[in-house]
Amino acid sequence: MPSIGGSEWLWIALVAAILLFGSKKLPEVARSIGKAMGEFQKGKMEIEREMRVAAQQVTLTETSRPTVQAPTKKEEIQKAAAALGIDAATKSEEELKKAIKEKLV
């Protein structure tokens, strides 16, 4: 059984189109398909452009944003101690942990 190559499929599709739409309707159908493909390409280009603009804005925003460092463990302990009414300025980290533990028990 012989296999069907690429150019044979083109002829089969053309014959099928003529049978489906008729020879008078075929140019109109081809024109409609061409317009649809043109609209698809316009939409695709518009989306790509919007994505490029959005990516540039994100890049600009990220480079101009100041960096914020996460609080250290000692700062978190001092904040917890202050919330419990413990003087955090004069005590070491270990003293703060012990004072917080005593306050919570």
DOVEX-174295 format. One record per residue: y negated, z, x negated of N, C-alpha, C, O in turn. Coordinates in nm, 2 decimals, padded with zeros to 4 digits. Example, Ala and Ser with C-alpha at 12.3 -4.5 7.8 and 13.67 -1.06 7.14 Angstrom:
# residues 2
+--------+--------+--------+--------+--------+--------+--------+--------+--------+--------+--------+--------+
!    n_Y !    n_Z !    n_X !   ca_Y !   ca_Z !   ca_X !    c_Y !    c_Z !    c_X !    o_Y !    o_Z !    o_X !
+--------+--------+--------+--------+--------+--------+--------+--------+--------+--------+--------+--------+
!  00.57 !  00.78 ! -01.32 !  00.45 !  00.78 ! -01.23 !  00.33 !  00.78 ! -01.32 !  00.33 !  00.85 ! -01.42 !
!  00.22 !  00.71 ! -01.28 !  00.11 !  00.71 ! -01.37 !  00.00 !  00.79 ! -01.29 ! -00.11 !  00.80 ! -01.34 !
+--------+--------+--------+--------+--------+--------+--------+--------+--------+--------+--------+--------+
This chain:
# residues 105
+--------+--------+--------+--------+--------+--------+--------+--------+--------+--------+--------+--------+
!    n_Y !    n_Z !    n_X !   ca_Y !   ca_Z !   ca_X !    c_Y !    c_Z !    c_X !    o_Y !    o_Z !    o_X !
+--------+--------+--------+--------+--------+--------+--------+--------+--------+--------+--------+--------+
!  00.12 !  00.00 ! -00.08 !  00.00 !  00.00 !  00.00 ! -00.12 !  00.00 ! -00.09 ! -00.14 !  00.09 ! -00.17 !
! -00.21 ! -00.10 ! -00.07 ! -00.33 ! -00.11 ! -00.16 ! -00.43 !  00.00 ! -00.12 ! -00.45 !  00.03 !  00.00 !
! -00.50 !  00.05 ! -00.22 ! -00.61 !  00.15 ! -00.19 ! -00.74 !  00.08 ! -00.16 ! -00.76 ! -00.03 ! -00.21 !
! -00.83 !  00.15 ! -00.09 ! -00.96 !  00.09 ! -00.06 ! -01.06 !  00.15 ! -00.15 ! -01.07 !  00.27 ! -00.16 !
! -01.13 !  00.06 ! -00.22 ! -01.24 !  00.10 ! -00.32 ! -01.37 !  00.12 ! -00.25 ! -01.38 !  00.12 ! -00.13 !
! -01.47 !  00.14 ! -00.33 ! -01.61 !  00.18 ! -00.28 ! -01.67 !  00.06 ! -00.20 ! -01.73 !  00.09 ! -00.10 !
! -01.66 ! -00.06 ! -00.25 ! -01.73 ! -00.17 ! -00.18 ! -01.66 ! -00.21 ! -00.05 ! -01.73 ! -00.25 !  00.04 !
! -01.53 ! -00.18 ! -00.04 ! -01.46 ! -00.21 !  00.08 ! -01.51 ! -00.12 !  00.19 ! -01.52 ! -00.16 !  00.31 !
! -01.54 !  00.01 !  00.16 ! -01.58 !  00.11 !  00.26 ! -01.72 !  00.07 !  00.31 ! -01.75 !  00.09 !  00.43 !
! -01.80 !  00.01 !  00.23 ! -01.93 ! -00.04 !  00.27 ! -01.92 ! -00.15 !  00.38 ! -01.99 ! -00.15 !  00.48 !
! -01.83 ! -00.24 !  00.36 ! -01.80 ! -00.35 !  00.46 ! -01.74 ! -00.29 !  00.59 ! -01.78 ! -00.34 !  00.70 !
! -01.65 ! -00.20 !  00.57 ! -01.59 ! -00.14 !  00.69 ! -01.70 ! -00.06 !  00.77 ! -01.70 ! -00.07 !  00.90 !
! -01.79 !  00.01 !  00.71 ! -01.90 !  00.08 !  00.78 ! -01.99 ! -00.02 !  00.84 ! -02.04 !  00.01 !  00.96 !
! -02.02 ! -00.13 !  00.78 ! -02.11 ! -00.23 !  00.84 ! -02.05 ! -00.29 !  00.96 ! -02.11 ! -00.31 !  01.07 !
! -01.92 ! -00.33 !  00.96 ! -01.85 ! -00.38 !  01.07 ! -01.84 ! -00.28 !  01.19 ! -01.87 ! -00.31 !  01.30 !
! -01.82 ! -00.15 !  01.15 ! -01.81 ! -00.05 !  01.26 ! -01.95 ! -00.03 !  01.32 ! -01.96 ! -00.01 !  01.44 !
! -02.06 ! -00.04 !  01.24 ! -02.19 ! -00.02 !  01.30 ! -02.22 ! -00.14 !  01.39 ! -02.28 ! -00.12 !  01.50 !
! -02.18 ! -00.26 !  01.36 ! -02.21 ! -00.37 !  01.44 ! -02.13 ! -00.36 !  01.57 ! -02.18 ! -00.39 !  01.68 !
! -02.01 ! -00.31 !  01.56 ! -01.93 ! -00.29 !  01.68 ! -01.98 ! -00.18 !  01.77 ! -01.98 ! -00.20 !  01.90 !
! -02.03 ! -00.08 !  01.71 ! -02.09 !  00.04 !  01.79 ! -02.22 !  00.00 !  01.86 ! -02.24 !  00.03 !  01.97 !
! -02.31 ! -00.05 !  01.78 ! -02.45 ! -00.07 !  01.83 ! -02.48 ! -00.21 !  01.87 ! -02.58 ! -00.24 !  01.94 !
! -02.41 ! -00.31 !  01.83 ! -02.44 ! -00.45 !  01.86 ! -02.54 ! -00.50 !  01.75 ! -02.61 ! -00.43 !  01.69 !
! -02.53 ! -00.63 !  01.74 ! -02.62 ! -00.70 !  01.63 ! -02.77 ! -00.69 !  01.66 ! -02.85 ! -00.69 !  01.57 !
! -02.80 ! -00.68 !  01.79 ! -02.95 ! -00.67 !  01.82 ! -03.00 ! -00.53 !  01.80 ! -03.12 ! -00.52 !  01.77 !
! -02.92 ! -00.43 !  01.82 ! -02.97 ! -00.29 !  01.81 ! -02.96 ! -00.24 !  01.67 ! -03.03 ! -00.14 !  01.63 !
! -02.89 ! -00.31 !  01.58 ! -02.87 ! -00.26 !  01.44 ! -03.00 ! -00.25 !  01.36 ! -03.01 ! -00.14 !  01.30 !
! -03.09 ! -00.34 !  01.37 ! -03.22 ! -00.32 !  01.29 ! -03.30 ! -00.20 !  01.34 ! -03.36 ! -00.13 !  01.26 !
! -03.29 ! -00.18 !  01.47 ! -03.36 ! -00.06 !  01.53 ! -03.30 !  00.07 !  01.48 ! -03.37 !  00.17 !  01.45 !
! -03.17 !  00.07 !  01.48 ! -03.10 !  00.19 !  01.43 ! -03.13 !  00.22 !  01.28 ! -03.15 !  00.33 !  01.24 !
! -03.12 !  00.11 !  01.20 ! -03.15 !  00.12 !  01.06 ! -03.29 !  00.17 !  01.04 ! -03.32 !  00.26 !  00.95 !
! -03.39 !  00.13 !  01.12 ! -03.53 !  00.17 !  01.11 ! -03.54 !  00.32 !  01.14 ! -03.61 !  00.39 !  01.07 !
! -03.47 !  00.36 !  01.24 ! -03.47 !  00.50 !  01.28 ! -03.41 !  00.59 !  01.17 ! -03.46 !  00.70 !  01.14 !
! -03.30 !  00.54 !  01.12 ! -03.24 !  00.62 !  01.01 ! -03.33 !  00.63 !  00.89 ! -03.34 !  00.73 !  00.83 !
! -03.40 !  00.52 !  00.86 ! -03.50 !  00.52 !  00.75 ! -03.61 !  00.62 !  00.77 ! -03.65 !  00.69 !  00.68 !
! -03.66 !  00.62 !  00.89 ! -03.77 !  00.72 !  00.93 ! -03.72 !  00.86 !  00.91 ! -03.79 !  00.95 !  00.86 !
! -03.60 !  00.88 !  00.96 ! -03.55 !  01.02 !  00.96 ! -03.53 !  01.06 !  00.81 ! -03.56 !  01.18 !  00.78 !
! -03.48 !  00.97 !  00.73 ! -03.47 !  01.01 !  00.59 ! -03.60 !  01.03 !  00.52 ! -03.61 !  01.12 !  00.43 !
! -03.70 !  00.96 !  00.56 ! -03.84 !  00.98 !  00.50 ! -03.89 !  01.11 !  00.54 ! -03.95 !  01.18 !  00.46 !
! -03.87 !  01.15 !  00.67 ! -03.92 !  01.28 !  00.71 ! -03.84 !  01.40 !  00.64 ! -03.90 !  01.50 !  00.61 !
! -03.71 !  01.38 !  00.62 ! -03.63 !  01.47 !  00.55 ! -03.69 !  01.49 !  00.41 ! -03.70 !  01.60 !  00.36 !
! -03.72 !  01.38 !  00.34 ! -03.77 !  01.39 !  00.20 ! -03.91 !  01.46 !  00.20 ! -03.93 !  01.54 !  00.11 !
! -03.99 !  01.43 !  00.30 ! -04.12 !  01.50 !  00.30 ! -04.10 !  01.65 !  00.32 ! -04.17 !  01.73 !  00.25 !
! -04.02 !  01.69 !  00.41 ! -03.99 !  01.83 !  00.43 ! -03.93 !  01.90 !  00.31 ! -03.97 !  02.01 !  00.27 !
! -03.84 !  01.83 !  00.24 ! -03.78 !  01.88 !  00.12 ! -03.89 !  01.90 !  00.01 ! -03.89 !  02.00 ! -00.06 !
! -03.98 !  01.80 ! -00.01 ! -04.08 !  01.81 ! -00.11 ! -04.18 !  01.92 ! -00.08 ! -04.22 !  01.99 ! -00.17 !
! -04.21 !  01.94 !  00.05 ! -04.30 !  02.05 !  00.09 ! -04.24 !  02.19 !  00.06 ! -04.31 !  02.28 !  00.02 !
! -04.11 !  02.20 !  00.09 ! -04.05 !  02.33 !  00.07 ! -04.04 !  02.36 ! -00.08 ! -04.07 !  02.47 ! -00.13 !
! -04.01 !  02.26 ! -00.16 ! -04.01 !  02.27 ! -00.31 ! -04.15 !  02.31 ! -00.36 ! -04.16 !  02.40 ! -00.45 !
! -04.25 !  02.25 ! -00.31 ! -04.39 !  02.28 ! -00.35 ! -04.42 !  02.43 ! -00.31 ! -04.48 !  02.50 ! -00.40 !
! -04.39 !  02.47 ! -00.19 ! -04.41 !  02.61 ! -00.15 ! -04.34 !  02.71 ! -00.24 ! -04.39 !  02.82 ! -00.27 !
! -04.21 !  02.67 ! -00.27 ! -04.14 !  02.76 ! -00.36 ! -04.20 !  02.78 ! -00.50 ! -04.20 !  02.88 ! -00.56 !
! -04.25 !  02.66 ! -00.55 ! -04.31 !  02.67 ! -00.68 ! -04.44 !  02.76 ! -00.68 ! -04.46 !  02.84 ! -00.77 !
! -04.52 !  02.74 ! -00.57 ! -04.64 !  02.82 ! -00.56 ! -04.61 !  02.97 ! -00.55 ! -04.67 !  03.05 ! -00.61 !
! -04.51 !  03.00 ! -00.47 ! -04.47 !  03.14 ! -00.45 ! -04.42 !  03.20 ! -00.58 ! -04.44 !  03.31 ! -00.61 !
! -04.34 !  03.12 ! -00.66 ! -04.29 !  03.17 ! -00.78 ! -04.40 !  03.19 ! -00.88 ! -04.40 !  03.29 ! -00.96 !
! -04.51 !  03.11 ! -00.88 ! -04.62 !  03.13 ! -00.97 ! -04.70 !  03.26 ! -00.93 ! -04.74 !  03.33 ! -01.01 !
! -04.71 !  03.28 ! -00.80 ! -04.78 !  03.40 ! -00.75 ! -04.71 !  03.52 ! -00.79 ! -04.77 !  03.62 ! -00.83 !
! -04.57 !  03.52 ! -00.78 ! -04.49 !  03.64 ! -00.82 ! -04.51 !  03.66 ! -00.96 ! -04.52 !  03.78 ! -01.01 !
! -04.50 !  03.56 ! -01.05 ! -04.52 !  03.57 ! -01.19 ! -04.65 !  03.63 ! -01.22 ! -04.66 !  03.72 ! -01.31 !
! -04.76 !  03.58 ! -01.16 ! -04.89 !  03.63 ! -01.19 ! -04.90 !  03.78 ! -01.15 ! -04.96 !  03.86 ! -01.22 !
! -04.84 !  03.81 ! -01.03 ! -04.85 !  03.95 ! -00.98 ! -04.78 !  04.05 ! -01.07 ! -04.82 !  04.16 ! -01.10 !
! -04.66 !  04.00 ! -01.12 ! -04.58 !  04.09 ! -01.21 ! -04.65 !  04.11 ! -01.34 ! -04.64 !  04.22 ! -01.40 !
! -04.72 !  04.01 ! -01.40 ! -04.78 !  04.03 ! -01.53 ! -04.91 !  04.11 ! -01.52 ! -04.95 !  04.17 ! -01.62 !
! -04.97 !  04.12 ! -01.40 ! -05.09 !  04.19 ! -01.39 ! -05.07 !  04.33 ! -01.34 ! -05.17 !  04.41 ! -01.33 !
! -04.95 !  04.36 ! -01.29 ! -04.92 !  04.49 ! -01.24 ! -04.91 !  04.60 ! -01.35 ! -04.83 !  04.57 ! -01.44 !
! -04.97 !  04.71 ! -01.34 ! -04.96 !  04.82 ! -01.44 ! -04.82 !  04.88 ! -01.43 ! -04.76 !  04.89 ! -01.32 !
! -04.77 !  04.92 ! -01.55 ! -04.63 !  04.98 ! -01.55 ! -04.64 !  05.12 ! -01.52 ! -04.74 !  05.19 ! -01.57 !
! -04.55 !  05.17 ! -01.44 ! -04.55 !  05.32 ! -01.41 ! -04.42 !  05.37 ! -01.46 ! -04.31 !  05.32 ! -01.44 !
! -04.43 !  05.48 ! -01.54 ! -04.31 !  05.54 ! -01.60 ! -04.26 !  05.64 ! -01.50 ! -04.33 !  05.71 ! -01.43 !
! -04.13 !  05.65 ! -01.50 ! -04.06 !  05.75 ! -01.42 ! -04.09 !  05.89 ! -01.48 ! -04.09 !  05.91 ! -01.60 !
! -04.10 !  05.99 ! -01.39 ! -04.13 !  06.13 ! -01.45 ! -04.01 !  06.18 ! -01.53 ! -03.89 !  06.14 ! -01.49 !
! -04.03 !  06.25 ! -01.63 ! -03.93 !  06.31 ! -01.71 ! -03.86 !  06.42 ! -01.64 ! -03.91 !  06.47 ! -01.54 !
! -03.75 !  06.47 ! -01.69 ! -03.68 !  06.58 ! -01.63 ! -03.76 !  06.70 ! -01.63 ! -03.76 !  06.78 ! -01.53 !
! -03.84 !  06.73 ! -01.74 ! -03.92 !  06.85 ! -01.74 ! -04.03 !  06.84 ! -01.64 ! -04.07 !  06.94 ! -01.57 !
! -04.09 !  06.72 ! -01.62 ! -04.20 !  06.71 ! -01.52 ! -04.14 !  06.73 ! -01.38 ! -04.21 !  06.79 ! -01.29 !
! -04.02 !  06.69 ! -01.35 ! -03.96 !  06.71 ! -01.22 ! -03.93 !  06.86 ! -01.20 ! -03.95 !  06.91 ! -01.09 !
! -03.89 !  06.93 ! -01.31 ! -03.86 !  07.08 ! -01.29 ! -04.00 !  07.15 ! -01.27 ! -04.00 !  07.24 ! -01.19 !
! -04.10 !  07.11 ! -01.34 ! -04.23 !  07.17 ! -01.32 ! -04.28 !  07.15 ! -01.18 ! -04.34 !  07.24 ! -01.12 !
! -04.26 !  07.03 ! -01.13 ! -04.31 !  07.00 ! -00.99 ! -04.23 !  07.08 ! -00.89 ! -04.29 !  07.14 ! -00.80 !
! -04.10 !  07.10 ! -00.91 ! -04.02 !  07.18 ! -00.82 ! -04.06 !  07.33 ! -00.83 ! -04.07 !  07.40 ! -00.73 !
! -04.09 !  07.38 ! -00.95 ! -04.14 !  07.51 ! -00.97 ! -04.27 !  07.54 ! -00.90 ! -04.29 !  07.64 ! -00.84 !
! -04.36 !  07.44 ! -00.91 ! -04.49 !  07.45 ! -00.85 ! -04.48 !  07.46 ! -00.70 ! -04.55 !  07.53 ! -00.63 !
! -04.38 !  07.38 ! -00.64 ! -04.36 !  07.38 ! -00.50 ! -04.31 !  07.51 ! -00.45 ! -04.33 !  07.55 ! -00.34 !
! -04.24 !  07.59 ! -00.54 ! -04.19 !  07.72 ! -00.50 ! -04.28 !  07.83 ! -00.53 ! -04.25 !  07.95 ! -00.51 !
! -04.40 !  07.80 ! -00.59 ! -04.50 !  07.90 ! -00.62 ! -04.48 !  07.96 ! -00.76 ! -04.53 !  08.07 ! -00.78 !
! -04.41 !  07.90 ! -00.85 ! -04.38 !  07.95 ! -00.98 ! -04.48 !  07.89 ! -01.08 ! -04.51 !  07.77 ! -01.07 !
! -04.54 !  07.97 ! -01.16 ! -04.64 !  07.93 ! -01.26 ! -04.56 !  07.85 ! -01.37 ! -04.49 !  07.90 ! -01.45 !
! -04.58 !  07.72 ! -01.37 ! -04.50 !  07.63 ! -01.46 ! -04.57 !  07.60 ! -01.59 ! -04.50 !  07.55 ! -01.68 !
! -04.69 !  07.64 ! -01.60 ! -04.77 !  07.60 ! -01.72 ! -04.73 !  07.68 ! -01.85 ! -04.73 !  07.63 ! -01.96 !
! -04.69 !  07.81 ! -01.83 ! -04.66 !  07.89 ! -01.94 ! -04.52 !  07.91 ! -01.97 ! -04.48 !  07.98 ! -02.07 !
! -04.43 !  07.85 ! -01.90 ! -04.28 !  07.87 ! -01.92 ! -04.22 !  07.75 ! -01.98 ! -04.26 !  07.64 ! -01.96 !
! -04.11 !  07.78 ! -02.05 ! -04.03 !  07.67 ! -02.10 ! -03.94 !  07.61 ! -01.99 ! -03.93 !  07.66 ! -01.88 !
! -03.87 !  07.50 ! -02.03 ! -03.78 !  07.44 ! -01.93 ! -03.67 !  07.53 ! -01.88 ! -03.64 !  07.54 ! -01.76 !
! -03.61 !  07.60 ! -01.98 ! -03.50 !  07.69 ! -01.94 ! -03.55 !  07.81 ! -01.86 ! -03.49 !  07.85 ! -01.76 !
! -03.67 !  07.86 ! -01.89 ! -03.73 !  07.97 ! -01.81 ! -03.76 !  07.92 ! -01.67 ! -03.74 !  08.00 ! -01.57 !
! -03.81 !  07.80 ! -01.66 ! -03.84 !  07.74 ! -01.52 ! -03.71 !  07.73 ! -01.44 ! -03.71 !  07.76 ! -01.32 !
! -03.60 !  07.68 ! -01.51 ! -03.47 !  07.66 ! -01.43 ! -03.43 !  07.80 ! -01.38 ! -03.38 !  07.81 ! -01.27 !
! -03.44 !  07.90 ! -01.47 ! -03.39 !  08.03 ! -01.43 ! -03.48 !  08.09 ! -01.32 ! -03.43 !  08.15 ! -01.22 !
! -03.61 !  08.07 ! -01.32 ! -03.70 !  08.12 ! -01.22 ! -03.68 !  08.04 ! -01.09 ! -03.68 !  08.11 ! -00.98 !
! -03.65 !  07.91 ! -01.09 ! -03.62 !  07.84 ! -00.97 ! -03.49 !  07.89 ! -00.91 ! -03.48 !  07.90 ! -00.79 !
! -03.39 !  07.91 ! -00.99 ! -03.26 !  07.96 ! -00.94 ! -03.27 !  08.09 ! -00.88 ! -03.22 !  08.12 ! -00.77 !
! -03.35 !  08.18 ! -00.94 ! -03.37 !  08.32 ! -00.88 ! -03.45 !  08.31 ! -00.75 ! -03.42 !  08.38 ! -00.65 !
! -03.55 !  08.22 ! -00.74 ! -03.63 !  08.20 ! -00.62 ! -03.54 !  08.15 ! -00.51 ! -03.57 !  08.19 ! -00.39 !
! -03.45 !  08.06 ! -00.54 ! -03.37 !  08.00 ! -00.43 ! -03.25 !  08.09 ! -00.38 ! -03.20 !  08.08 ! -00.27 !
! -03.22 !  08.19 ! -00.46 ! -03.10 !  08.28 ! -00.43 ! -03.15 !  08.39 ! -00.34 ! -03.07 !  08.47 ! -00.30 !
+--------+--------+--------+--------+--------+--------+--------+--------+--------+--------+--------+--------+
